[in-house]
Amino acid sequence: MQDWTDLGKEMWSYLTGKSAVINYTFIDMAVEVPRDIGPDAPRATWKLNGTLRVTTSEGPTAESLAH
């Protein structure tokens, strides 16, 4: 049985070397992140509103070497 982590690793492996770009667009998305363990733990709220771009490659790119 696979979980989301396994699926993500497989997709990354498949896309690497193909110069793939994946854009995720978030509109008023809120993610609650527990600060401690347990169902009643206080939570930090992360708000996402914009685009996250994931680019795959097999090695360093000219852009990454310039930074």
Backbone as XML, in Angstrom:
<?xml version="1.0"?>
<chain id="A" units="angstrom">
  <residue number="1" name="MET">
    <atom name="N" x="0.834" y="-1.180" z="0.000"/>
    <atom name="CA" x="0.000" y="0.000" z="0.000"/>
    <atom name="C" x="0.883" y="1.248" z="0.000"/>
  </residue>
  <residue number="2" name="GLN">
    <atom name="N" x="0.530" y="2.210" z="-0.835"/>
    <atom name="CA" x="1.303" y="3.440" z="-0.923"/>
    <atom name="C" x="0.587" y="4.575" z="-0.200"/>
  </residue>
  <residue number="3" name="ASP">
    <atom name="N" x="1.384" y="5.546" z="0.245"/>
    <atom name="CA" x="0.790" y="6.750" z="0.810"/>
    <atom name="C" x="1.197" y="7.934" z="-0.065"/>
  </residue>
  <residue number="4" name="TRP">
    <atom name="N" x="0.794" y="9.142" z="0.329"/>
    <atom name="CA" x="1.068" y="10.337" z="-0.462"/>
    <atom name="C" x="2.563" y="10.593" z="-0.611"/>
  </residue>
  <residue number="5" name="THR">
    <atom name="N" x="3.338" y="10.234" z="0.401"/>
    <atom name="CA" x="4.785" y="10.417" z="0.328"/>
    <atom name="C" x="5.376" y="9.566" z="-0.782"/>
  </residue>
  <residue number="6" name="ASP">
    <atom name="N" x="4.946" y="8.300" z="-0.860"/>
    <atom name="CA" x="5.434" y="7.408" z="-1.907"/>
    <atom name="C" x="5.065" y="7.932" z="-3.285"/>
  </residue>
  <residue number="7" name="LEU">
    <atom name="N" x="3.824" y="8.406" z="-3.428"/>
    <atom name="CA" x="3.375" y="8.935" z="-4.708"/>
    <atom name="C" x="4.204" y="10.148" z="-5.108"/>
  </residue>
  <residue number="8" name="GLY">
    <atom name="N" x="4.467" y="11.039" z="-4.148"/>
    <atom name="CA" x="5.287" y="12.218" z="-4.423"/>
    <atom name="C" x="6.688" y="11.842" z="-4.871"/>
  </residue>
  <residue number="9" name="LYS">
    <atom name="N" x="7.298" y="10.865" z="-4.210"/>
    <atom name="CA" x="8.642" y="10.415" z="-4.585"/>
    <atom name="C" x="8.647" y="9.822" z="-5.989"/>
  </residue>
  <residue number="10" name="GLU">
    <atom name="N" x="7.637" y="9.031" z="-6.315"/>
    <atom name="CA" x="7.559" y="8.430" z="-7.643"/>
    <atom name="C" x="7.381" y="9.493" z="-8.724"/>
  </residue>
  <residue number="11" name="MET">
    <atom name="N" x="6.525" y="10.484" z="-8.452"/>
    <atom name="CA" x="6.321" y="11.554" z="-9.430"/>
    <atom name="C" x="7.603" y="12.350" z="-9.624"/>
  </residue>
  <residue number="12" name="TRP">
    <atom name="N" x="8.287" y="12.679" z="-8.520"/>
    <atom name="CA" x="9.542" y="13.435" z="-8.616"/>
    <atom name="C" x="10.559" y="12.646" z="-9.439"/>
  </residue>
  <residue number="13" name="SER">
    <atom name="N" x="10.680" y="11.351" z="-9.172"/>
    <atom name="CA" x="11.612" y="10.509" z="-9.907"/>
    <atom name="C" x="11.259" y="10.473" z="-11.390"/>
  </residue>
  <residue number="14" name="TYR">
    <atom name="N" x="9.981" y="10.349" z="-11.696"/>
    <atom name="CA" x="9.531" y="10.300" z="-13.090"/>
    <atom name="C" x="9.808" y="11.620" z="-13.813"/>
  </residue>
  <residue number="15" name="LEU">
    <atom name="N" x="9.579" y="12.748" z="-13.146"/>
    <atom name="CA" x="9.698" y="14.052" z="-13.788"/>
    <atom name="C" x="11.129" y="14.571" z="-13.853"/>
  </residue>
  <residue number="16" name="THR">
    <atom name="N" x="11.996" y="14.109" z="-12.955"/>
    <atom name="CA" x="13.382" y="14.573" z="-12.939"/>
    <atom name="C" x="14.058" y="14.197" z="-14.254"/>
  </residue>
  <residue number="17" name="GLY">
    <atom name="N" x="14.771" y="15.150" z="-14.819"/>
    <atom name="CA" x="15.442" y="14.920" z="-16.078"/>
    <atom name="C" x="14.583" y="15.293" z="-17.277"/>
  </residue>
  <residue number="18" name="LYS">
    <atom name="N" x="13.332" y="15.599" z="-17.043"/>
    <atom name="CA" x="12.440" y="15.997" z="-18.124"/>
    <atom name="C" x="12.212" y="17.511" z="-18.105"/>
  </residue>
  <residue number="19" name="SER">
    <atom name="N" x="12.952" y="18.221" z="-17.247"/>
    <atom name="CA" x="12.797" y="19.669" z="-17.075"/>
    <atom name="C" x="11.353" y="20.043" z="-16.801"/>
  </residue>
  <residue number="20" name="ALA">
    <atom name="N" x="10.688" y="19.241" z="-16.004"/>
    <atom name="CA" x="9.279" y="19.460" z="-15.697"/>
    <atom name="C" x="9.107" y="20.640" z="-14.752"/>
  </residue>
  <residue number="21" name="VAL">
    <atom name="N" x="8.011" y="21.327" z="-14.920"/>
    <atom name="CA" x="7.620" y="22.406" z="-14.015"/>
    <atom name="C" x="6.187" y="22.129" z="-13.601"/>
  </residue>
  <residue number="22" name="ILE">
    <atom name="N" x="5.952" y="22.151" z="-12.294"/>
    <atom name="CA" x="4.607" y="21.934" z="-11.763"/>
    <atom name="C" x="4.209" y="23.196" z="-11.018"/>
  </residue>
  <residue number="23" name="ASN">
    <atom name="N" x="3.077" y="23.773" z="-11.367"/>
    <atom name="CA" x="2.572" y="24.963" z="-10.687"/>
    <atom name="C" x="1.363" y="24.585" z="-9.857"/>
  </residue>
  <residue number="24" name="TYR">
    <atom name="N" x="1.387" y="24.946" z="-8.592"/>
    <atom name="CA" x="0.245" y="24.776" z="-7.711"/>
    <atom name="C" x="-0.252" y="26.173" z="-7.374"/>
  </residue>
  <residue number="25" name="THR">
    <atom name="N" x="-1.532" y="26.432" z="-7.534"/>
    <atom name="CA" x="-2.097" y="27.726" z="-7.200"/>
    <atom name="C" x="-3.008" y="27.568" z="-5.990"/>
  </residue>
  <residue number="26" name="PHE">
    <atom name="N" x="-2.751" y="28.367" z="-4.966"/>
    <atom name="CA" x="-3.537" y="28.324" z="-3.737"/>
    <atom name="C" x="-4.321" y="29.620" z="-3.615"/>
  </residue>
  <residue number="27" name="ILE">
    <atom name="N" x="-5.600" y="29.515" z="-3.357"/>
    <atom name="CA" x="-6.438" y="30.688" z="-3.164"/>
    <atom name="C" x="-7.038" y="30.610" z="-1.766"/>
  </residue>
  <residue number="28" name="ASP">
    <atom name="N" x="-6.564" y="31.487" z="-0.892"/>
    <atom name="CA" x="-7.042" y="31.546" z="0.496"/>
    <atom name="C" x="-7.033" y="30.183" z="1.186"/>
  </residue>
  <residue number="29" name="MET">
    <atom name="N" x="-5.951" y="29.443" z="1.046"/>
    <atom name="CA" x="-5.829" y="28.130" z="1.682"/>
    <atom name="C" x="-5.221" y="28.301" z="3.076"/>
  </residue>
  <residue number="30" name="ALA">
    <atom name="N" x="-5.791" y="27.643" z="4.057"/>
    <atom name="CA" x="-5.262" y="27.676" z="5.418"/>
    <atom name="C" x="-4.891" y="26.262" z="5.844"/>
  </residue>
  <residue number="31" name="VAL">
    <atom name="N" x="-3.700" y="26.124" z="6.419"/>
    <atom name="CA" x="-3.222" y="24.834" z="6.906"/>
    <atom name="C" x="-2.940" y="24.996" z="8.389"/>
  </residue>
  <residue number="32" name="GLU">
    <atom name="N" x="-3.545" y="24.142" z="9.216"/>
    <atom name="CA" x="-3.284" y="24.182" z="10.649"/>
    <atom name="C" x="-2.202" y="23.170" z="10.983"/>
  </residue>
  <residue number="33" name="VAL">
    <atom name="N" x="-1.130" y="23.659" z="11.595"/>
    <atom name="CA" x="0.017" y="22.826" z="11.927"/>
    <atom name="C" x="0.103" y="22.713" z="13.440"/>
  </residue>
  <residue number="34" name="PRO">
    <atom name="N" x="-0.010" y="21.483" z="13.989"/>
    <atom name="CA" x="0.061" y="21.340" z="15.439"/>
    <atom name="C" x="1.434" y="21.741" z="15.967"/>
  </residue>
  <residue number="35" name="ARG">
    <atom name="N" x="1.429" y="22.424" z="17.102"/>
    <atom name="CA" x="2.684" y="22.817" z="17.752"/>
    <atom name="C" x="3.171" y="21.739" z="18.704"/>
  </residue>
  <residue number="36" name="ASP">
    <atom name="N" x="2.302" y="20.770" z="18.989"/>
    <atom name="CA" x="2.618" y="19.713" z="19.936"/>
    <atom name="C" x="1.878" y="18.463" z="19.486"/>
  </residue>
  <residue number="37" name="ILE">
    <atom name="N" x="2.009" y="17.394" z="20.238"/>
    <atom name="CA" x="1.348" y="16.126" z="19.930"/>
    <atom name="C" x="-0.002" y="16.080" z="20.635"/>
  </residue>
  <residue number="38" name="GLY">
    <atom name="N" x="-1.003" y="15.538" z="19.943"/>
    <atom name="CA" x="-2.316" y="15.355" z="20.556"/>
    <atom name="C" x="-3.403" y="16.130" z="19.835"/>
  </residue>
  <residue number="39" name="PRO">
    <atom name="N" x="-4.635" y="15.651" z="19.939"/>
    <atom name="CA" x="-5.739" y="16.274" z="19.204"/>
    <atom name="C" x="-6.092" y="17.679" z="19.695"/>
  </residue>
  <residue number="40" name="ASP">
    <atom name="N" x="-5.775" y="17.998" z="20.941"/>
    <atom name="CA" x="-6.105" y="19.318" z="21.481"/>
    <atom name="C" x="-4.901" y="20.257" z="21.510"/>
  </residue>
  <residue number="41" name="ALA">
    <atom name="N" x="-3.823" y="19.879" z="20.822"/>
    <atom name="CA" x="-2.613" y="20.706" z="20.819"/>
    <atom name="C" x="-2.893" y="22.040" z="20.128"/>
  </residue>
  <residue number="42" name="PRO">
    <atom name="N" x="-2.293" y="23.123" z="20.612"/>
    <atom name="CA" x="-2.457" y="24.400" z="19.924"/>
    <atom name="C" x="-1.895" y="24.313" z="18.511"/>
  </residue>
  <residue number="43" name="ARG">
    <atom name="N" x="-2.484" y="25.080" z="17.636"/>
    <atom name="CA" x="-2.093" y="25.008" z="16.232"/>
    <atom name="C" x="-1.630" y="26.367" z="15.713"/>
  </residue>
  <residue number="44" name="ALA">
    <atom name="N" x="-0.649" y="26.321" z="14.836"/>
    <atom name="CA" x="-0.245" y="27.513" z="14.079"/>
    <atom name="C" x="-0.993" y="27.441" z="12.749"/>
  </residue>
  <residue number="45" name="THR">
    <atom name="N" x="-1.485" y="28.561" z="12.278"/>
    <atom name="CA" x="-2.194" y="28.584" z="11.002"/>
    <atom name="C" x="-1.304" y="29.222" z="9.949"/>
  </residue>
  <residue number="46" name="TRP">
    <atom name="N" x="-1.055" y="28.461" z="8.882"/>
    <atom name="CA" x="-0.295" y="28.965" z="7.745"/>
    <atom name="C" x="-1.285" y="29.295" z="6.654"/>
  </residue>
  <residue number="47" name="LYS">
    <atom name="N" x="-1.193" y="30.481" z="6.078"/>
    <atom name="CA" x="-2.094" y="30.880" z="5.004"/>
    <atom name="C" x="-1.311" y="30.981" z="3.707"/>
  </residue>
  <residue number="48" name="LEU">
    <atom name="N" x="-1.847" y="30.361" z="2.681"/>
    <atom name="CA" x="-1.209" y="30.347" z="1.367"/>
    <atom name="C" x="-2.140" y="31.003" z="0.366"/>
  </residue>
  <residue number="49" name="ASN">
    <atom name="N" x="-1.631" y="31.959" z="-0.371"/>
    <atom name="CA" x="-2.420" y="32.625" z="-1.389"/>
    <atom name="C" x="-1.455" y="33.020" z="-2.504"/>
  </residue>
  <residue number="50" name="GLY">
    <atom name="N" x="-1.338" y="32.188" z="-3.502"/>
    <atom name="CA" x="-0.422" y="32.464" z="-4.598"/>
    <atom name="C" x="-0.004" y="31.178" z="-5.269"/>
  </residue>
  <residue number="51" name="THR">
    <atom name="N" x="1.114" y="31.221" z="-5.961"/>
    <atom name="CA" x="1.578" y="30.089" z="-6.756"/>
    <atom name="C" x="2.878" y="29.536" z="-6.193"/>
  </residue>
  <residue number="52" name="LEU">
    <atom name="N" x="2.946" y="28.229" z="-6.069"/>
    <atom name="CA" x="4.162" y="27.514" z="-5.703"/>
    <atom name="C" x="4.622" y="26.789" z="-6.957"/>
  </residue>
  <residue number="53" name="ARG">
    <atom name="N" x="5.853" y="27.011" z="-7.380"/>
    <atom name="CA" x="6.376" y="26.375" z="-8.588"/>
    <atom name="C" x="7.453" y="25.376" z="-8.195"/>
  </residue>
  <residue number="54" name="VAL">
    <atom name="N" x="7.303" y="24.137" z="-8.642"/>
    <atom name="CA" x="8.278" y="23.081" z="-8.393"/>
    <atom name="C" x="8.912" y="22.726" z="-9.728"/>
  </residue>
  <residue number="55" name="THR">
    <atom name="N" x="10.232" y="22.840" z="-9.799"/>
    <atom name="CA" x="10.961" y="22.540" z="-11.029"/>
    <atom name="C" x="11.914" y="21.388" z="-10.755"/>
  </residue>
  <residue number="56" name="THR">
    <atom name="N" x="11.912" y="20.388" z="-11.622"/>
    <atom name="CA" x="12.806" y="19.250" z="-11.434"/>
    <atom name="C" x="13.993" y="19.352" z="-12.370"/>
  </residue>
  <residue number="57" name="SER">
    <atom name="N" x="15.115" y="18.784" z="-11.939"/>
    <atom name="CA" x="16.300" y="18.710" z="-12.796"/>
    <atom name="C" x="17.204" y="17.617" z="-12.252"/>
  </residue>
  <residue number="58" name="GLU">
    <atom name="N" x="18.164" y="17.207" z="-13.065"/>
    <atom name="CA" x="19.075" y="16.139" z="-12.637"/>
    <atom name="C" x="20.299" y="16.673" z="-11.903"/>
  </residue>
  <residue number="59" name="GLY">
    <atom name="N" x="20.598" y="17.935" z="-12.080"/>
    <atom name="CA" x="21.763" y="18.496" z="-11.423"/>
    <atom name="C" x="21.589" y="19.991" z="-11.294"/>
  </residue>
  <residue number="60" name="PRO">
    <atom name="N" x="22.628" y="20.689" z="-10.854"/>
    <atom name="CA" x="22.515" y="22.124" z="-10.687"/>
    <atom name="C" x="22.251" y="22.821" z="-12.021"/>
  </residue>
  <residue number="61" name="THR">
    <atom name="N" x="21.410" y="23.840" z="-11.989"/>
    <atom name="CA" x="21.132" y="24.627" z="-13.184"/>
    <atom name="C" x="21.961" y="25.899" z="-13.133"/>
  </residue>
  <residue number="62" name="ALA">
    <atom name="N" x="22.052" y="26.587" z="-14.251"/>
    <atom name="CA" x="22.785" y="27.847" z="-14.291"/>
    <atom name="C" x="22.191" y="28.830" z="-13.292"/>
  </residue>
  <residue number="63" name="GLU">
    <atom name="N" x="20.862" y="28.828" z="-13.160"/>
    <atom name="CA" x="20.203" y="29.749" z="-12.231"/>
    <atom name="C" x="20.598" y="29.444" z="-10.782"/>
  </residue>
  <residue number="64" name="SER">
    <atom name="N" x="20.615" y="28.151" z="-10.404"/>
    <atom name="CA" x="20.939" y="27.812" z="-9.012"/>
    <atom name="C" x="22.412" y="28.080" z="-8.709"/>
  </residue>
  <residue number="65" name="LEU">
    <atom name="N" x="23.283" y="27.967" z="-9.712"/>
    <atom name="CA" x="24.697" y="28.227" z="-9.498"/>
    <atom name="C" x="24.976" y="29.721" z="-9.336"/>
  </residue>
  <residue number="66" name="ALA">
    <atom name="N" x="24.101" y="30.561" z="-9.872"/>
    <atom name="CA" x="24.304" y="32.008" z="-9.806"/>
    <atom name="C" x="23.992" y="32.556" z="-8.411"/>
  </residue>
  <residue number="67" name="HIS">
    <atom name="N" x="23.301" y="31.770" z="-7.556"/>
    <atom name="CA" x="22.897" y="32.269" z="-6.230"/>
    <atom name="C" x="23.829" y="31.821" z="-5.166"/>
  </residue>
</chain>
